[in-house]
């Protein structure tokens, strides 16, 4: 594509308000002539060099990036604000006047411009042309006045330096802190294609934005356009087919776009003169004559695509008629206005106008006008989402007139009522209305009847009534073939047959039968294209693309291009997207009632065109609205229906609080979720299984019984590559979680299902890893059933040898755990495999089986250590980072042989303070020193203490590779680590080493830990609470300090910290190292009554361990323990009962590996 072709395409898109302009830094650099004239802004490289010079930071030509230099400057200045202020001043000093690019774009004034630029040159250009616009920098500004061009400054505005997103840390925080803005932007990207201008292929901002949108929208992501100065095929390939690149100059393109956009046909109608005529007629109270003037204005304004403006003219006339008491003209004018508002998609205005029209028609005794108004009013209420009022009105009409309420087409009234009831969640009521509609729909109206039956089939499929849905479609197909040809239009018959096949395809898709679905979708698309049903053709094409992806077909460029072309020309689909966008924007701005209404309307519209993928995406946003409104139970149900695994898990965790306050509601939700997990569509089943796994500890007995029964046939579940097509993995993970809760009889049947699944050879490889983990869990928790399982030893052996992701280790762990509970065959197979190689993993397996010598362990440890603490290597071109599979914690459960103890202490002590190593490696080294404190020897412990104290008290330097990462989010993916992590590890290990420390060192440690707590970092709280147990107070001062620390940690905001602290307290009381304290007891009792399982489990551990200790065994403690032993959670019951011999209600086995 050439630049002029791109300009033409974008001009056409903008004419239909169907494009987003996205400006990059290149737009503000200026042409060569402008730069020579002193105009234009500095490039990012030049700006980085200016920062380096100002803050005395080394600058590496060609290697230093702006965010990295800015971060270094912030460290140097100890103040990121001063760096941002410097950058803002540098930008504003140069940004004196708009460039040709900005002036050209201001002539176009697109409705939405996004930019990562800090400057305000485009806004100045708009101001110079007198264009009023809204500038959005914060998500709180999203509700800027409608109808004006919006400029969204994603990375801040130089006029307020505090808003700038500049350093790597800023970028990491941005997506979370600007969640509303990100949501709004993502929704816009889903609605319209974006045109990137002023970015290079290597611009990190372009990669971040495209990657963010792709990660959030997945298959719904549209294809975008990008004008770049030069195209490098290798760089372009990284974007896949999500962006089409065109080579050209930004200034030339924008000026060409401006010239194309301002070309308009000369007016054929003097609109201003006719408006003056209407105004005079109104002023002189010639209301009757105003009717003809309004008709002429409506005709012209509709020709210009301004139905809403035409409606306003009728409203003006109606207002004048009402003032003069002319109800007849007022009724006509309000009716016309209502119809036009409906045409414009402004349902709220339409409803209001038509209500007034109906009142005027009744006052003027105009029955014919009333009959004209009522269907429109019903439509306005229905399209506007006023479902309750629509049902109320039609209930009254049906009571009064029966099915004569709409004498021309009574089935339309029933169909509308079905739509309203479905939107309000009354699926059974909707099916009843559809049945009534079919009774009135004439047999020759074949397409209407097919629509009604297809709607019924879609609702039945939503209820997982698959057979009933197919039977309804069969009836529709039979009707279509049975009506004689003379009585029906052949095109209508073809439309009906295609509609039936579209819904059939959706059912096949929901059940994972992708090949059959694709065949039906492709046939539907051809038919709907021929019959002009653009929206239905789009639904079929979207369905075919999705299913082909599920089948591994990614050669979809032509199909995607065809889809984008059709989306641009379908007003029905555009209305769905716009309504969804309205809902998402309202959600981002916190207007929840508005968001709910818009999203319900969008979902209803998606139902109308039978687009199950679009409906699923809208349902996700709808669940977000419910969650924001505090209705976690309803949100959970919607997330599960949408197939949103992550949010289903997160919301299920919140629902565990219902167990204490409203167990009936929680139980009902879990029963429904269990049904969905084994009966619904594949995406819903996947989310339901994941949610059940996340709350397995508190599931009601009835659900556990049902799960145990269903999991026995897990081997029949699909196990494909995509999550939506791999239920077996989720079922295996669920079986692993519920293993401790099953009876031996249940475990035996579930185990047989797992064994049959392991024998399958058609699963995605990671699935076998989950199955092996589930088998391990059964062996550990139910050792008595192992010999009754026909364990596929040879199959497990082959999995160990295949070296697939997760399978090798998990398969071997399964064999080892089976061996540890007495399975002789498993032991023989495990030993055979463990002795077949000499890798660290083989040594580890043999160690688990008791088949190693100290000499072998020493050799392996010496081999592991260099790899485990040196994952960054310096090369000629810079630093190379590799994720190591090993760390010092690899041999944490090994007894260190005497000959390597000093060597381990020496190597890891030096690694912990080595600034050339990654923080993650240093953290692992520091943690291991504490973990193995008892095995290091006196000299090794002293060496470790010195190293760890320096880590705790000095500022942690970040390795250069962490600063050079292009995308800050990848730092999290690569697990580079943060400075706080290593300090937390050092604190933990020093607490474990405290018995070997001097008094001064102990006091220093105590002071530094107080500083750590102040930072409120979760990792620190967990580490400190985990290490406090081994801190033995030697003085009253230390005793007081210890009690204060535990009290603070048990009141920390993070549940994990509270749980860990309480468990440590119990151990210390049991060991006699902590004296009784009323405040600590009160805190434990408060945790014991918490709605959070983790709080109750921590309190149960502490109270059970301390119950026989002096000062701790009070009546309140005894009462709390009695309650905890009857807790809903197996974990809580188990912990509360563990130390007095009470049965927790479920068998437990030995520990596993």
Secondary structure, DSSP 8 states (H G I E B T S, - for coil): --HHHHHHHHHHHHHTT-EEEEE-GGGGT--HHHHHTT-S---HHHHHHHHHHHHT----TTT--HHHHHHHHHHHHT-HHHHHHHHHHHHHHH--S--HHHHHHHHH--SEEEE-----HHHHHHHHTT--EEEE-SGGGTT--TTSEEEEETT-BTTBGGG---SHHHHHHHHHHTHHHHHHHHHHHHHSEEEEES--TT-HHHHHHHHHHHHHHGGG---EEEEES---HHHHHTTTTSEEEEE--HHHHHHHHHHHHT-----SS-HHHHHHHHHHHHHTT-HHHHHHHHHHHHHHHHHTT-HHHHHHHHHHHHHHHHHHT-HHHHHHHHHHHHHHHHHHT-HHHHHHHHHHHHHHHHHTT-HHHHHHHHHHHHHHHHHTT-HHHHHHHHHHHHHHHGGGGGSS-HHHHHHHHHHHHHHTT-HHHHHHHHHHHHHHS-TT-HHHHHHHHHHHHHHHHHTT-HHHHHHHHHHHHHHHHHS-GGGS-HHHHHHHHHHHHHHHHHHHHHTT-HHHHHHHHHHHHHHHHHHT-HHHHHHHHHHHHHHHHHTT----HHHHHHHHHHHHH-HHHHHHHHHHHHHHHHHHTT-HHHHHHHHHHHHHHHHHTT-HHHHHHHHHHHHHHHHHTT-HHHHHHHHHHHT-HHHHHHHHHHHTTHHHH-HHHHHHHHHHHHHHHHHS-HHHHHHHHHHHHHTGGG--HHHHHHHHHHHTTGGGS-B-SSGGGBHHHHHHHHHHHHGGGS-HHHHHHHHHHHHHHHH-SSS-HHHHHHHHHHHHHHHHH-GGGGGGS---HHHHHHHHHHT-TTHHHHHHHHHHHHHHTT-HHHHHHHHHHHTT--SHHHHHHHHHTT---HHHHHHHHHHHHHHHT--EEEETTEEEE---S--GGGGTTS---HHHHHHHHHHHHHHHT-TTS-HHHHHHHHHHHHHTGGGSHHHHHHHHHHHHHHHHHS-----HHHHT-SSHHHHHHTT---HHHHHHHHHHHHHHTGGGS-HHHHHHHHHHHHHHHHTT-HHHHHHHHHHGGG----SHHHHHHHHHHHHHHHT-S-HHHHHHHHHHHHHHHHHT-S---HHHHHHHHHHHT-SSHHHHHHHHHHHHHHTTSTTT--HHHHHHHHHHTT-SSHHHHHHHHHTTT---SS-------
